[in-house]
Amino acid sequence: MNYYSEKLIAMAAVREAADLCRAVQHELSVASITKTDRSPVTVADFGSQALICSRLRKAYPSDPIIAEETSAMLRLAENEKDRTGVIYRVRMLRPDADAEEILEWIDYGDHKDQADRFWTLDPIDGTKGFLRGDQYAIALALIDKGEVVVAALACPNLVLSSAPQEKGVVAVAVKGEGTEIYRLSDMEIMGKAEVSSETDPKGVRFSESVESTHTSHSDSKKIADLLGISQHAVRLDSQAKYVVVAAGDAEIYLRMPSKRRYVENIWDHAGGMLIVQEAGGTVTDINGKDLAFKYGYQLLENKGIIVSNGGLHDSILDAVKQTKLTG
């Protein structure tokens, strides 16, 4: 099936959202609201979701959207300042948008159940990184009959070794067509992404999350030691880690569950998975199972995430088994 139209819409959507997010991050300070799960959410999260969901709904009105945020918190009286900020930021790019309409755009993403075809969105993946002025991503993916078929990740602060003078990239993949890297500033293509072929432990680089809330740094270290990897892990926020592996700037990304019962959300991995796979890499859970996008908004049948250049994957899985982390 041809997904050319969906690819173009996804690219335009994440780029527009990136414009809003960069404008907010460039401020001296960014306030955040604390959600019930203690994770922060900002004006940029809501604004990004509003812009992307409105674009998707206009282009594909019958496609449900599973996204991370809703407008419920913004509608509370105590969050009036944040609500006003979201409306202001969206109107900077969509001057004719009505205030209530913007809140409704956010809620287009309030779908949680499985569908034959749907989009999944993390309007800012890595909000804590965003708040620190570090890495974050706007992550969008299309899932058709349980398969991720289109992915677009905008990483406004990411610099790749292939173009050290360029800050900000958009990684785009269509199933069966490879992964492309675009310059965020003008969306000029920078080239095809291809994973590294490095398998010598002395040269292998691995990345992991900065935050330890849902990933165990100590378990990652055990696995690295078993593999004979001597380089220190590079820690960065968001699905930018997937882009780094896809572009050949790292060979491994490990997300080892720090809590036994923690279940991953699909918006945290759908886009990144396809980006890496179409660049020649491999993505599974820590038991070697493919990620299953057929249970609504969560990866209910998976535990942890292993991302690699492919050549190292079996060795990583063996190391995980040796540490008795599977099951």
Backbone hydrogen bonds in HBPLUS format (Angstrom, degrees):
<---DONOR---> <-ACCEPTOR-->    atom                        ^
c    i                          cat <-CA-CA->   ^        H-A-AA   ^      H-
h    n   atom  resd res      DA  || num        DHA   H-A  angle D-A-AA Bond
n    s   type  num  typ     dist DA aas  dist angle  dist       angle   num
A0007-LYS N   A0003-TYR O   2.92 MM   4  6.14 153.4  1.99 152.2 159.9     1
A0008-LEU N   A0004-TYR O   3.11 MM   4  6.42 160.7  2.15 151.9 155.5     2
A0009-ILE N   A0005-SER O   3.00 MM   4  6.27 162.2  2.04 154.2 159.3     3
A0010-ALA N   A0006-GLU O   2.91 MM   4  6.02 162.1  1.94 148.6 153.8     4
A0011-MET N   A0007-LYS O   2.99 MM   4  6.20 160.6  2.03 150.1 155.2     5
A0012-ALA N   A0008-LEU O   3.02 MM   4  6.21 166.6  2.04 150.0 153.3     6
A0013-ALA N   A0009-ILE O   2.89 MM   4  6.03 154.5  1.96 148.5 156.1     7
A0014-VAL N   A0010-ALA O   3.05 MM   4  6.26 170.6  2.06 156.5 157.0     8
A0015-ARG N   A0011-MET O   3.11 MM   4  6.19 152.0  2.19 144.8 152.9     9
A0016-GLU N   A0012-ALA O   3.08 MM   4  6.21 164.2  2.10 147.2 151.0    10
A0017-ALA N   A0013-ALA O   3.08 MM   4  6.27 164.0  2.11 148.4 153.2    11
A0018-ALA N   A0014-VAL O   2.89 MM   4  5.98 146.6  2.00 137.7 146.8    12
A0019-ASP N   A0015-ARG O   3.07 MM   4  6.42 144.3  2.20 145.8 154.5    13
A0019-ASP N   A0016-GLU O   3.13 MM   3  5.20 124.2  2.46  95.5 109.4    14
A0020-LEU N   A0016-GLU O   3.32 MM   4  6.77 153.7  2.40 147.0 152.6    15
A0021-CYS N   A0017-ALA O   2.95 MM   4  6.26 164.3  1.98 153.0 157.6    16
A0022-ARG N   A0018-ALA O   2.86 MM   4  5.96 163.8  1.89 151.5 155.3    17
A0023-ALA N   A0019-ASP O   3.18 MM   4  6.29 156.1  2.24 141.0 147.3    18
A0024-VAL N   A0020-LEU O   3.11 MM   4  6.43 154.4  2.18 150.1 156.6    19
A0025-GLN N   A0021-CYS O   2.88 MM   4  6.12 167.2  1.90 154.5 158.3    20
A0026-HIS N   A0022-ARG O   2.98 MM   4  6.02 145.6  2.10 145.5 153.4    21
A0027-GLU N   A0024-VAL O   3.10 MM   3  5.63 161.7  2.14 113.3 119.1    22
A0033-ILE N   A0041-VAL O   2.75 MM   8  5.24 170.8  1.75 159.1 159.9    23
A0041-VAL N   A0033-ILE O   2.81 MM   8  5.24 140.6  1.97 148.2 160.1    24
A0035-LYS N   A0039-SER O   2.90 MM   4  5.50 177.6  1.90 159.4 159.1    25
A0038-ARG N   A0035-LYS O   2.88 MM   3  5.15 154.6  1.95 118.2 120.6    26
A0045-ASP N   A0042-THR O   3.04 MM   3  5.21 121.2  2.40  99.4 113.4    27
A0046-PHE N   A0042-THR O   3.29 MM   4  6.73 163.7  2.32 158.3 159.2    28
A0047-GLY N   A0043-VAL O   2.87 MM   4  6.03 164.0  1.90 151.3 156.8    29
A0048-SER N   A0044-ALA O   2.82 MM   4  5.76 163.6  1.85 147.2 152.1    30
A0049-GLN N   A0045-ASP O   3.05 MM   4  6.25 162.2  2.09 146.7 151.7    31
A0050-ALA N   A0046-PHE O   2.94 MM   4  6.16 158.2  1.98 150.2 156.3    32
A0051-LEU N   A0047-GLY O   3.07 MM   4  6.29 167.6  2.08 154.4 156.3    33
A0052-ILE N   A0048-SER O   3.07 MM   4  6.25 170.2  2.08 154.7 157.5    34
A0053-CYS N   A0049-GLN O   2.89 MM   4  5.84 166.8  1.90 151.7 156.2    35
A0054-SER N   A0050-ALA O   3.06 MM   4  6.05 156.8  2.12 144.5 150.8    36
A0055-ARG N   A0051-LEU O   3.22 MM   4  6.37 154.0  2.29 141.2 147.8    37
A0056-LEU N   A0052-ILE O   2.96 MM   4  6.22 161.7  1.99 154.9 160.0    38
A0057-ARG N   A0053-CYS O   2.88 MM   4  5.98 164.0  1.90 149.5 154.1    39
A0058-LYS N   A0054-SER O   3.10 MM   4  6.18 154.8  2.17 140.2 146.6    40
A0059-ALA N   A0055-ARG O   3.12 MM   4  6.31 157.6  2.17 145.5 151.2    41
A0060-TYR N   A0056-LEU O   2.71 MM   4  5.70 163.4  1.74 157.2 162.5    42
A0063-ASP N   A0060-TYR O   3.02 MM   3  5.59 166.6  2.04 123.2 127.7    43
A0119-TRP N   A0064-PRO O   3.01 MM  55  6.41 164.0  2.04 153.3 155.8    44
A0111-HIS N   A0065-ILE O   3.29 MM  46  5.72 147.6  2.40 157.3 153.9    45
A0066-ILE N   A0119-TRP O   2.75 MM  53  6.11 169.5  1.76 157.0 157.6    46
A0121-LEU N   A0066-ILE O   2.92 MM  55  6.31 150.6  2.01 140.5 146.6    47
A0067-ALA N   A0109-GLY O   2.93 MM  42  4.65 159.2  1.98 144.0 137.6    48
A0074-LEU N   A0071-SER O   3.00 MM   3  5.23 114.9  2.44 103.7 120.1    49
A0075-ARG N   A0071-SER O   3.09 MM   4  6.32 139.1  2.27 154.9 166.9    50
A0075-ARG N   A0072-ALA O   3.26 MM   3  5.34 133.7  2.49  96.3 108.2    51
A0076-LEU N   A0073-MET O   3.19 MM   3  5.51 159.2  2.24 107.4 113.7    52
A0079-ASN N   A0076-LEU O   3.00 MM   3  5.47 155.0  2.06 113.5 121.5    53
A0080-GLU N   A0077-ALA O   3.25 MM   3  5.44 147.6  2.36 119.7 116.2    54
A0083-ARG N   A0079-ASN O   2.95 MM   4  6.25 159.5  1.99 155.4 162.0    55
A0084-THR N   A0080-GLU O   2.89 MM   4  6.11 161.2  1.93 152.2 156.7    56
A0085-GLY N   A0081-LYS O   2.98 MM   4  6.20 149.3  2.08 139.4 148.3    57
A0086-VAL N   A0082-ASP O   2.90 MM   4  6.21 153.4  1.97 152.2 158.2    58
A0087-ILE N   A0083-ARG O   3.08 MM   4  6.33 169.9  2.09 153.0 155.3    59
A0088-TYR N   A0084-THR O   2.93 MM   4  6.10 159.1  1.97 147.7 153.9    60
A0089-ARG N   A0085-GLY O   2.97 MM   4  6.13 164.5  2.00 148.5 152.3    61
A0090-VAL N   A0086-VAL O   2.96 MM   4  6.17 165.9  1.98 158.5 161.9    62
A0091-ARG N   A0087-ILE O   2.98 MM   4  6.08 158.7  2.02 146.7 153.0    63
A0092-MET N   A0088-TYR O   3.12 MM   4  6.37 127.1  2.41 139.9 153.0    64
A0092-MET N   A0089-ARG O   3.25 MM   3  5.22 138.9  2.43  93.7 105.0    65
A0093-LEU N   A0090-VAL O   3.01 MM   3  5.56 146.5  2.13 111.5 120.3    66
A0094-ARG N   A0090-VAL O   2.73 MM   4  5.87 147.7  1.83 145.3 155.9    67
A0097-ALA N   A0094-ARG O   3.07 MM   3  5.67 170.1  2.08 128.1 130.1    68
A0102-ILE N   A0098-ASP O   2.96 MM   4  6.27 149.1  2.06 155.1 162.9    69
A0103-LEU N   A0099-ALA O   3.32 MM   4  6.70 155.0  2.39 146.7 152.4    70
A0104-GLU N   A0100-GLU O   2.98 MM   4  6.27 150.9  2.07 146.9 155.5    71
A0105-TRP N   A0101-GLU O   2.87 MM   4  6.20 145.5  1.99 145.9 155.7    72
A0106-ILE N   A0102-ILE O   3.19 MM   4  6.56 153.4  2.26 145.0 150.7    73
A0107-ASP N   A0103-LEU O   3.25 MM   4  6.58 153.1  2.32 141.4 148.0    74
A0108-TYR N   A0105-TRP O   3.12 MM   3  5.26 153.7  2.20 102.1 110.3    75
A0109-GLY N   A0106-ILE O   3.17 MM   3  6.04 163.7  2.20 118.2 122.8    76
A0110-ASP N   A0107-ASP O   3.08 MM   3  5.06 162.7  2.11 111.8 111.7    77
A0145-LYS N   A0116-ASP O   2.55 MM  29  4.88 174.6  1.55 172.3 170.2    78
A0118-PHE N   A0143-ILE O   2.92 MM  25  5.43 157.4  1.97 152.9 160.5    79
A0143-ILE N   A0118-PHE O   2.77 MM  25  5.43 178.6  1.77 175.4 175.5    80
A0120-THR N   A0141-ALA O   2.85 MM  21  5.41 156.0  1.91 154.0 159.8    81
A0141-ALA N   A0120-THR O   3.00 MM  21  5.41 148.7  2.10 154.3 161.9    82
A0122-ASP N   A0139-ALA O   2.88 MM  17  5.14 162.0  1.91 151.3 156.7    83
A0139-ALA N   A0122-ASP O   3.05 MM  17  5.14 161.8  2.09 154.3 152.8    84
A0125-ASP N   A0137-ALA O   2.66 MM  12  5.05 171.8  1.67 164.8 164.1    85
A0137-ALA N   A0125-ASP O   2.95 MM  12  5.05 149.7  2.05 138.8 147.7    86
A0129-GLY N   A0126-GLY O   3.03 MM   3  5.22 119.7  2.41 101.2 116.0    87
A0130-PHE N   A0126-GLY O   2.92 MM   4  6.26 153.8  1.99 150.7 159.3    88
A0131-LEU N   A0127-THR O   2.86 MM   4  6.14 153.3  1.93 148.2 154.6    89
A0132-ARG N   A0128-LYS O   3.09 MM   4  6.33 138.6  2.27 136.7 147.3    90
A0132-ARG N   A0129-GLY O   3.14 MM   3  5.06 125.2  2.46  92.2 106.4    91
A0134-ASP N   A0129-GLY O   2.70 MM   5  4.81 152.3  1.77 158.2 150.7    92
A0133-GLY N   A0130-PHE O   3.10 MM   3  5.12 151.7  2.18 100.2 109.0    93
A0138-ILE N   A0154-ALA O   2.86 MM  16  5.07 153.2  1.93 142.3 151.3    94
A0154-ALA N   A0138-ILE O   3.00 MM  16  5.07 161.4  2.03 143.0 146.5    95
A0140-LEU N   A0152-ALA O   3.03 MM  12  5.32 160.9  2.07 153.3 158.8    96
A0152-ALA N   A0140-LEU O   2.89 MM  12  5.32 159.5  1.93 157.7 158.2    97
A0142-LEU N   A0150-VAL O   2.86 MM   8  5.06 155.9  1.92 141.1 146.0    98
A0149-VAL N   A0142-LEU O   2.89 MM   7  5.81 163.1  1.92 162.5 168.2    99
A0144-ASP N   A0147-GLU O   2.79 MM   3  5.29 153.8  1.86 158.3 154.1   100
A0147-GLU N   A0144-ASP O   3.08 MM   3  5.29 164.0  2.11 110.8 115.8   101
A0175-LYS N   A0149-VAL O   2.88 MM  26  4.78 161.3  1.92 132.7 135.8   102
A0151-ALA N   A0173-ALA O   2.87 MM  22  5.16 151.0  1.96 154.1 154.5   103
A0173-ALA N   A0151-ALA O   2.94 MM  22  5.16 159.6  1.98 142.1 146.4   104
A0153-LEU N   A0171-ALA O   2.84 MM  18  5.16 162.3  1.87 152.8 158.9   105
A0171-ALA N   A0153-LEU O   2.82 MM  18  5.16 155.5  1.88 151.6 152.6   106
A0155-CYS N   A0169-VAL O   2.78 MM  14  5.38 175.9  1.78 169.8 171.2   107
A0158-LEU N   A0155-CYS O   3.26 MM   3  5.50 165.1  2.29 113.9 118.4   108
A0169-VAL N   A0155-CYS O   3.10 MM  14  5.38 156.0  2.16 130.2 132.9   109
A0168-GLY N   A0158-LEU O   2.89 MM  10  5.08 174.0  1.90 145.3 145.3   110
A0163-ALA N   A0160-LEU O   3.03 MM   3  5.58 154.2  2.10 113.4 120.9   111
A0166-GLU N   A0163-ALA O   2.97 MM   3  5.61 167.2  1.99 124.9 129.2   112
A0184-LEU N   A0168-GLY O   3.12 MM  16  5.19 170.3  2.13 121.9 121.5   113
A0170-VAL N   A0182-TYR O   2.87 MM  12  5.00 151.6  1.95 139.1 144.1   114
A0182-TYR N   A0170-VAL O   2.77 MM  12  5.00 162.1  1.81 147.5 153.8   115
A0172-VAL N   A0180-GLU O   2.85 MM   8  5.25 164.9  1.88 156.3 161.1   116
A0180-GLU N   A0172-VAL O   2.78 MM   8  5.25 165.9  1.80 159.5 162.8   117
A0177-GLU N   A0174-VAL O   2.87 MM   3  5.36 159.6  1.91 146.9 145.2   118
A0193-ALA N   A0179-THR O   2.84 MM  14  5.41 167.8  1.86 141.1 144.2   119
A0181-ILE N   A0191-GLY O   2.91 MM  10  5.66 164.5  1.93 171.3 176.3   120
A0190-MET N   A0181-ILE O   2.68 MM   9  5.47 169.1  1.69 155.9 158.1   121
A0183-ARG N   A0188-GLU O   2.87 MM   5  5.41 166.2  1.89 152.0 155.1   122
A0187-MET N   A0183-ARG O   2.65 MM   4  4.91 135.5  1.84 157.6 167.7   123
A0195-VAL N   A0279-ALA O   3.04 MM  84  5.73 161.3  2.08 147.7 144.3   124
A0203-GLY N   A0200-ASP O   2.81 MM   3  5.49 148.0  1.91 123.4 132.7   125
A0204-VAL N   A0201-PRO O   3.36 MM   3  5.05 148.6  2.46  92.9 101.6   126
A0251-GLU N   A0205-ARG O   2.83 MM  46  5.51 158.3  1.87 145.6 152.2   127
A0252-ILE N   A0205-ARG O   3.24 MM  47  6.54 146.4  2.36 149.4 153.1   128
A0234-VAL N   A0206-PHE O   2.95 MM  28  6.34 160.7  1.99 151.3 154.9   129
A0207-SER N   A0252-ILE O   2.76 MM  45  6.22 155.5  1.82 150.1 156.0   130
A0254-LEU N   A0207-SER O   3.25 MM  47  6.74 151.7  2.34 168.4 170.0   131
A0208-GLU N   A0234-VAL O   3.07 MM  26  6.43 146.1  2.19 142.6 148.0   132
A0236-LEU N   A0208-GLU O   3.15 MM  28  6.56 148.2  2.25 158.4 166.7   133
A0216-SER N   A0256-MET O   2.61 MM  40  5.27 142.3  1.75 138.1 151.6   134
A0220-SER N   A0216-SER O   3.17 MM   4  6.45 156.5  2.23 144.5 151.0   135
A0221-LYS N   A0217-HIS O   2.97 MM   4  6.21 151.6  2.05 145.7 153.2   136
A0222-LYS N   A0218-SER O   3.05 MM   4  6.35 152.1  2.13 144.3 151.2   137
A0223-ILE N   A0219-ASP O   3.09 MM   4  6.38 159.0  2.14 149.5 154.2   138
A0224-ALA N   A0220-SER O   2.94 MM   4  6.19 159.7  1.98 149.3 155.3   139
A0225-ASP N   A0221-LYS O   2.91 MM   4  6.12 156.8  1.97 149.2 155.3   140
A0226-LEU N   A0222-LYS O   3.00 MM   4  6.27 156.2  2.06 146.6 152.9   141
A0227-LEU N   A0223-ILE O   3.00 MM   4  6.25 147.3  2.11 147.2 156.0   142
A0228-GLY N   A0224-ALA O   3.04 MM   4  6.18 114.8  2.49 134.8 150.9   143
A0229-ILE N   A0224-ALA O   2.91 MM   5  5.14 157.5  1.96 157.4 153.6   144
A0228-GLY N   A0225-ASP O   3.07 MM   3  5.00 146.3  2.19  97.1 107.5   145
A0241-LYS N   A0238-SER O   3.36 MM   3  6.49 179.5  2.36 123.5 123.4   146
A0242-TYR N   A0239-GLN O   2.98 MM   3  5.26 131.3  2.22 103.5 115.1   147
A0243-VAL N   A0239-GLN O   3.41 MM   4  6.89 154.0  2.49 144.4 150.4   148
A0244-VAL N   A0240-ALA O   2.94 MM   4  6.23 153.9  2.01 150.2 157.4   149
A0245-VAL N   A0241-LYS O   3.13 MM   4  6.42 154.4  2.20 145.0 150.5   150
A0246-ALA N   A0242-TYR O   2.88 MM   4  6.13 166.1  1.90 153.0 157.4   151
A0247-ALA N   A0243-VAL O   2.85 MM   4  5.97 149.7  1.95 149.4 156.8   152
A0249-ASP N   A0244-VAL O   2.87 MM   5  5.15 144.8  2.00 168.7 164.9   153
A0248-GLY N   A0245-VAL O   3.08 MM   3  5.21 160.0  2.12 106.7 112.9   154
A0309-ASN N   A0251-GLU O   3.01 MM  58  5.24 118.6  2.40 151.5 152.0   155
A0253-TYR N   A0307-VAL O   2.83 MM  54  4.91 155.6  1.89 141.5 142.6   156
A0307-VAL N   A0253-TYR O   2.91 MM  54  4.91 156.4  1.96 156.9 159.7   157
A0255-ARG N   A0305-ILE O   2.98 MM  50  4.98 159.9  2.02 159.7 153.9   158
A0305-ILE N   A0255-ARG O   3.00 MM  50  4.98 157.3  2.06 136.0 142.2   159
A0262-TYR N   A0259-LYS O   3.07 MM   3  5.34 164.8  2.10 114.0 118.7   160
A0299-LEU N   A0264-GLU O   2.87 MM  35  5.47 166.3  1.88 155.2 157.0   161
A0268-ASP N   A0265-ASN O   3.16 MM   3  5.73 156.1  2.22 114.3 121.3   162
A0266-ILE N   A0297-TYR O   2.92 MM  31  5.51 167.2  1.94 134.3 137.7   163
A0269-HIS N   A0266-ILE O   3.10 MM   3  5.59 167.5  2.12 117.3 121.3   164
A0270-ALA N   A0266-ILE O   2.95 MM   4  5.69 162.8  1.98 174.3 172.9   165
A0273-MET N   A0269-HIS O   2.85 MM   4  5.81 161.4  1.89 157.6 162.1   166
A0274-LEU N   A0270-ALA O   3.40 MM   4  6.69 167.2  2.41 152.5 153.5   167
A0275-ILE N   A0271-GLY O   3.10 MM   4  6.32 159.5  2.15 152.0 158.3   168
A0276-VAL N   A0272-GLY O   3.06 MM   4  6.31 158.7  2.11 154.9 158.5   169
A0277-GLN N   A0273-MET O   2.93 MM   4  6.15 171.6  1.94 157.1 159.9   170
A0278-GLU N   A0274-LEU O   2.93 MM   4  5.90 168.0  1.95 151.5 154.6   171
A0279-ALA N   A0276-VAL O   3.01 MM   3  5.09 143.8  2.14 100.8 112.1   172
A0281-GLY N   A0276-VAL O   2.91 MM   5  5.16 159.3  1.95 146.8 140.0   173
A0280-GLY N   A0277-GLN O   3.02 MM   3  5.21 160.4  2.06 108.0 112.7   174
A0282-THR N   A0308-SER O   3.00 MM  26  5.40 158.6  2.05 135.9 142.3   175
A0308-SER N   A0282-THR O   2.95 MM  26  5.40 160.9  1.99 158.7 163.0   176
A0284-THR N   A0306-ILE O   3.06 MM  22  5.45 159.4  2.11 152.7 158.9   177
A0306-ILE N   A0284-THR O   2.82 MM  22  5.45 165.1  1.84 157.0 154.2   178
A0285-ASP N   A0289-LYS O   2.84 MM   4  5.40 147.7  1.95 144.7 155.4   179
A0288-GLY N   A0285-ASP O   3.03 MM   3  5.35 163.4  2.06 115.6 118.5   180
A0286-ILE N   A0303-LYS O   2.98 MM  17  6.14 169.8  1.99 164.8 167.2   181
A0302-ASN N   A0299-LEU O   3.21 MM   3  5.55 166.1  2.23 117.0 118.8   182
A0313-HIS N   A0310-GLY O   3.23 MM   3  5.22 157.6  2.29 104.0 110.8   183
A0316-ILE N   A0312-LEU O   3.03 MM   4  6.27 152.6  2.11 155.5 164.0   184
A0317-LEU N   A0313-HIS O   2.97 MM   4  6.28 163.7  2.00 157.5 161.4   185
A0318-ASP N   A0314-ASP O   2.96 MM   4  6.19 155.5  2.02 146.8 153.4   186
A0319-ALA N   A0315-SER O   3.00 MM   4  6.22 153.5  2.07 142.6 149.7   187
A0320-VAL N   A0316-ILE O   2.88 MM   4  6.19 152.5  1.95 151.5 159.5   188
A0321-LYS N   A0317-LEU O   3.03 MM   4  6.32 156.6  2.08 147.0 152.6   189
A0322-GLN N   A0318-ASP O   3.00 MM   4  6.31 150.5  2.09 144.7 153.0   190
A0323-THR N   A0319-ALA O   3.14 MM   4  6.44 139.3  2.32 141.6 151.6   191
A0323-THR N   A0320-VAL O   3.16 MM   3  5.23 129.3  2.43  96.1 109.1   192
A0325-LEU N   A0320-VAL O   3.43 MM   5  5.98 177.4  2.43 155.0 155.7   193
A0324-LYS N   A0321-LYS O   2.98 MM   3  4.97 153.1  2.05 101.6 110.2   194
